[in-house]
């Protein structure tokens, strides 16, 4: 029986694994290998890497760090978790594990724009398609920026990006859902709003092309996707943990859910979706787990 099984091998899961291993706790990380961090071309706002680091390279370093102190790392998909006595049973597509505690760190899934997968991935790699202006708004300063998502979330993101560029356009994937107040805020920010839905997104060299239903063809240097996310909270729901209206996992000040011994950290918990925040939450959770097991 492991002291802790961590489900999810992104920055949150691997930070917690390193802490727990250094607390001399038997720890297993189970990772499906499809987290958002793997697709970060280069991040420049993670302290200690002033020249930037790719998500893949960061995870390789974090894997090595956790393994160096004895954490076990396994690739797999967790199908089910069950509460058994004072612990848990974790079922994967290959094996079953027992754990005294569990940390969920599976992150969220981005709602993607309707475009060919290869085109999307090439756009992300080139910085033409982006998902987090908090992470990389600095990189688009002065450029022609589009925000996809004509809703309250999209409006807020467009206003945020406006701090970095004088040329910001809000696009609709399907239809405009803006309120009168949001429309007024966008107008005050001198943000263009195109209410005709986007029919197609394509790439021409270093330019992203947006083809609108009204026949317009618009050119941008970067497109921010503001279509929201879906937390990977199925396992938490399965074991009876409370979720927020948005589907995020509800935790206390120590990252423990409403189910004793079940913890959560990272983007699947409500808050700022940042690597630094995920790592901080993971450090809190790992320390709380160690103290709980020592009690």
C-alpha positions as CSV (number, residue, x, y, z in Angstrom):
1,X,0.0,0.0,0.0
2,X,1.4,3.4,-1.0
3,X,1.2,6.3,1.4
4,X,0.0,8.4,-1.6
5,X,-1.0,7.7,-5.2
6,X,-0.9,10.9,-7.3
7,X,-3.1,10.9,-10.4
8,X,-1.6,13.2,-13.0
9,X,2.0,13.8,-13.8
10,X,2.0,17.5,-14.7
11,X,3.7,20.3,-12.6
12,X,1.3,19.8,-9.7
13,X,1.6,16.1,-9.5
14,X,5.4,16.0,-9.9
15,X,5.9,18.8,-7.3
16,X,3.8,16.8,-4.8
17,X,5.7,13.6,-5.6
18,X,9.1,15.3,-4.9
19,X,7.9,16.7,-1.6
20,X,6.3,13.4,-0.5
21,X,9.4,11.4,-1.5
22,X,11.6,13.8,0.5
23,X,9.1,13.3,3.4
24,X,10.1,9.5,3.1
25,X,6.6,8.6,2.0
26,X,6.0,5.8,-0.5
27,X,4.6,7.6,-3.6
28,X,3.3,6.6,-7.0
29,X,2.5,9.0,-9.8
30,X,0.2,7.6,-12.5
31,X,0.2,9.8,-15.6
32,X,-1.8,9.4,-18.9
33,X,0.7,11.6,-20.7
34,X,-1.8,14.0,-22.2
35,X,-1.5,17.0,-19.9
36,X,-1.6,20.6,-21.2
37,X,2.0,21.3,-20.0
38,X,3.3,18.9,-22.6
39,X,2.1,21.3,-25.4
40,X,3.8,24.4,-24.1
41,X,6.2,25.5,-26.8
42,X,8.2,27.8,-24.5
43,X,7.2,29.4,-21.2
44,X,9.0,32.6,-20.1
45,X,7.2,33.4,-16.9
46,X,8.5,30.5,-14.8
47,X,11.1,31.7,-12.4
48,X,14.6,30.3,-12.8
49,X,14.3,30.0,-16.6
50,X,14.9,33.5,-17.9
51,X,15.5,32.3,-21.5
52,X,12.3,30.2,-21.4
53,X,11.8,26.4,-21.3
54,X,9.5,24.1,-23.2
55,X,6.8,22.2,-21.3
56,X,8.3,18.9,-22.4
57,X,11.7,19.8,-21.2
58,X,10.3,21.1,-17.9
59,X,8.4,17.8,-17.3
60,X,11.6,15.8,-18.1
61,X,13.4,17.7,-15.4
62,X,10.6,17.4,-12.9
63,X,10.3,13.6,-13.6
64,X,14.0,13.2,-12.9
65,X,13.8,15.3,-9.7
66,X,10.9,13.3,-8.3
67,X,12.5,9.9,-9.3
68,X,15.8,10.9,-7.7
69,X,14.2,10.9,-4.3
70,X,12.4,7.6,-4.8
71,X,9.0,8.5,-6.2
72,X,7.7,5.9,-8.6
73,X,6.4,7.0,-12.0
74,X,4.0,5.0,-14.1
75,X,2.2,5.6,-17.4
76,X,-1.5,4.7,-17.3
77,X,-5.1,5.8,-17.3
78,X,-7.0,5.6,-14.0
79,X,-10.5,4.2,-14.6
80,X,-11.8,4.2,-11.1
81,X,-11.1,5.0,-7.5
82,X,-13.0,3.6,-4.5
83,X,-13.0,4.3,-0.8
84,X,-12.1,1.1,1.0
85,X,-11.9,1.4,4.8
86,X,-9.7,4.3,5.7
87,X,-7.8,4.1,2.3
88,X,-8.5,3.9,-1.4
89,X,-8.2,1.5,-4.3
90,X,-7.1,2.8,-7.6
91,X,-7.9,0.9,-10.8
92,X,-6.0,1.6,-14.0
93,X,-6.2,0.0,-17.4
94,X,-3.5,-2.4,-16.4
95,X,-3.2,-2.8,-12.6
96,X,-4.8,-2.0,-9.3
97,X,-3.1,-0.1,-6.4
98,X,-3.9,0.6,-2.8
99,X,-3.3,3.9,-1.2
100,X,-3.7,5.6,2.2
101,X,-4.3,8.9,0.5
102,X,-4.8,10.2,-3.1
103,X,-3.9,13.5,-4.7
104,X,-5.8,14.4,-7.9
105,X,-3.7,16.5,-10.2
106,X,-5.3,15.8,-13.6
107,X,-5.8,19.4,-14.8
108,X,-8.4,20.5,-17.3
109,X,-9.1,20.1,-21.0
110,X,-9.1,23.2,-23.2
111,X,-12.1,23.7,-25.4
112,X,-10.4,24.0,-28.8
113,X,-11.4,26.0,-31.9
114,X,-12.8,24.1,-34.9
115,X,-9.7,23.7,-37.0
116,X,-7.7,20.7,-38.3
117,X,-5.6,19.0,-35.6
118,X,-2.4,19.4,-37.6
119,X,-3.1,23.1,-38.2
120,X,-3.9,23.7,-34.6
121,X,-0.8,22.0,-33.3
122,X,1.4,23.8,-35.8
123,X,-0.2,27.1,-34.8
124,X,0.5,26.4,-31.1
125,X,4.1,25.5,-31.9
126,X,4.5,28.8,-33.8
127,X,2.8,30.9,-31.2
128,X,0.0,31.7,-33.7
129,X,-2.6,29.9,-31.4
130,X,-2.4,30.6,-27.7
131,X,-4.5,29.8,-24.6
132,X,-3.1,31.9,-21.7
133,X,-2.5,35.6,-22.0
134,X,-1.5,35.6,-18.3
135,X,1.4,33.3,-19.3
136,X,2.5,34.9,-22.5
137,X,0.7,38.2,-23.1
138,X,4.1,39.9,-23.0
139,X,5.1,38.0,-26.1
140,X,2.2,39.5,-28.2
141,X,2.8,43.2,-27.3
142,X,2.2,45.4,-30.3
143,X,0.9,42.6,-32.5
144,X,-2.5,42.1,-34.2
145,X,-4.3,39.9,-31.7
146,X,-7.6,38.0,-32.0
147,X,-9.6,36.5,-29.2
148,X,-12.0,33.7,-30.1
149,X,-15.0,33.6,-27.8
150,X,-17.8,36.2,-28.0
151,X,-18.9,35.7,-24.4
152,X,-18.3,37.2,-21.0
153,X,-15.1,35.1,-20.8
154,X,-13.9,36.2,-24.2
155,X,-14.7,39.9,-23.5
156,X,-12.7,39.8,-20.3
157,X,-9.8,38.1,-22.1
158,X,-9.9,40.7,-24.9
159,X,-9.8,43.5,-22.3
160,X,-6.8,41.8,-20.6
161,X,-4.9,41.5,-23.9
162,X,-5.6,45.1,-24.8
163,X,-3.0,46.0,-22.2
164,X,-0.4,44.6,-24.5
165,X,-1.7,45.6,-28.0
166,X,-3.6,48.5,-29.6
167,X,-5.0,46.1,-32.2
168,X,-7.4,43.5,-30.6
169,X,-10.4,41.9,-32.2
170,X,-13.0,39.7,-30.6
171,X,-14.3,36.9,-32.8
172,X,-17.3,34.6,-32.4
173,X,-17.0,30.8,-32.9
174,X,-20.8,30.4,-33.2
175,X,-22.7,33.5,-32.1
176,X,-22.3,36.6,-30.0
177,X,-23.4,36.3,-26.4
178,X,-22.2,39.7,-25.2
179,X,-24.3,41.8,-22.8
180,X,-24.9,45.5,-23.2
181,X,-22.4,46.3,-20.5
182,X,-19.7,44.0,-22.0
183,X,-20.2,45.6,-25.4
184,X,-19.8,49.1,-23.9
185,X,-16.6,48.0,-22.1
186,X,-15.1,46.6,-25.3
187,X,-16.0,49.9,-27.2
188,X,-14.3,51.9,-24.5
189,X,-11.3,49.7,-24.9
190,X,-11.3,50.3,-28.6
191,X,-11.6,46.6,-29.2
192,X,-13.2,45.5,-32.5
193,X,-16.0,43.0,-32.3
194,X,-16.8,40.8,-35.2
195,X,-20.2,39.1,-34.7
196,X,-20.2,37.0,-37.9
197,X,-19.1,33.5,-36.8
198,X,-15.7,32.2,-37.8
199,X,-16.1,29.6,-40.6
200,X,-12.4,28.5,-40.8
201,X,-9.0,29.2,-39.3
202,X,-5.9,28.6,-41.3
203,X,-2.2,29.4,-41.3
204,X,-0.3,31.2,-44.1
205,X,3.4,31.2,-43.1
206,X,3.6,33.4,-40.0
207,X,0.0,34.7,-40.2
208,X,-3.2,33.3,-38.9
209,X,-6.2,33.7,-41.2
210,X,-9.8,33.9,-39.9
211,X,-12.5,33.3,-42.5
212,X,-15.8,34.8,-41.3
213,X,-19.3,33.8,-42.4
214,X,-19.9,37.2,-43.9
215,X,-17.1,36.8,-46.3
216,X,-14.4,38.7,-44.5
217,X,-10.8,37.4,-44.4
218,X,-8.9,38.7,-41.4
219,X,-5.2,38.5,-40.7
220,X,-3.7,38.1,-37.2
221,X,-0.3,37.5,-35.6
222,X,-1.8,35.6,-32.7
223,X,-5.2,34.1,-31.8
224,X,-6.1,33.6,-28.1
225,X,-8.7,30.8,-27.6
226,X,-11.2,31.9,-24.9
227,X,-13.7,29.1,-25.1
228,X,-13.2,27.9,-21.6
229,X,-12.0,24.6,-20.1
230,X,-13.5,21.4,-18.6
231,X,-12.0,20.1,-15.4
232,X,-11.0,16.4,-15.3
233,X,-13.2,15.9,-12.2
234,X,-14.8,12.5,-13.0
235,X,-12.8,10.6,-10.5
236,X,-13.5,13.1,-7.7
237,X,-17.2,12.9,-8.5
238,X,-17.0,9.1,-8.5
239,X,-15.8,9.0,-4.9
240,X,-18.3,11.7,-3.7
241,X,-16.1,14.8,-3.5
242,X,-18.0,18.1,-3.8
243,X,-17.6,20.1,-7.0
244,X,-18.2,23.7,-7.8
245,X,-20.9,24.8,-10.3
246,X,-18.1,25.0,-12.9
247,X,-17.1,21.4,-12.1
248,X,-13.9,22.3,-10.3
249,X,-13.0,20.3,-7.1
250,X,-13.8,22.1,-3.9
251,X,-10.9,22.0,-1.4
252,X,-10.0,23.4,2.0
253,X,-7.0,25.5,2.9
254,X,-4.8,22.4,2.9
255,X,-6.1,21.2,-0.6
256,X,-8.2,18.4,1.0
257,X,-11.5,17.7,-0.7
258,X,-14.7,17.0,1.2
259,X,-13.6,13.3,1.2
260,X,-11.1,12.7,3.9
261,X,-7.7,11.6,2.6
262,X,-8.5,12.8,-1.0
263,X,-6.6,15.9,-2.0
264,X,-6.5,18.0,-5.2
265,X,-4.1,20.5,-6.7
266,X,-3.5,22.4,-9.9
267,X,-5.9,23.6,-12.6
268,X,-8.7,21.3,-11.6
269,X,-9.1,23.4,-8.4
270,X,-10.6,26.8,-8.9
271,X,-8.0,29.5,-9.2
272,X,-5.3,31.0,-11.5
273,X,-4.2,28.4,-14.0
274,X,-0.5,28.8,-13.7
275,X,2.4,26.4,-13.2
276,X,3.6,28.4,-10.2
277,X,0.2,28.2,-8.5
278,X,-0.1,24.5,-9.2
279,X,3.3,23.9,-7.7
280,X,2.4,25.9,-4.6
281,X,-0.9,24.1,-4.1
282,X,0.9,20.8,-4.6
283,X,3.5,21.7,-1.9
284,X,0.6,22.5,0.5
285,X,-1.2,19.3,-0.3
286,X,2.0,17.2,0.1
287,X,2.8,18.7,3.5
288,X,-0.8,18.2,4.6
289,X,-0.8,14.6,3.5
290,X,2.5,13.9,5.4
291,X,1.0,15.5,8.5
292,X,-2.2,13.5,8.1
293,X,-0.3,10.2,7.8
294,X,1.9,11.1,10.8
295,X,-1.2,11.8,13.0
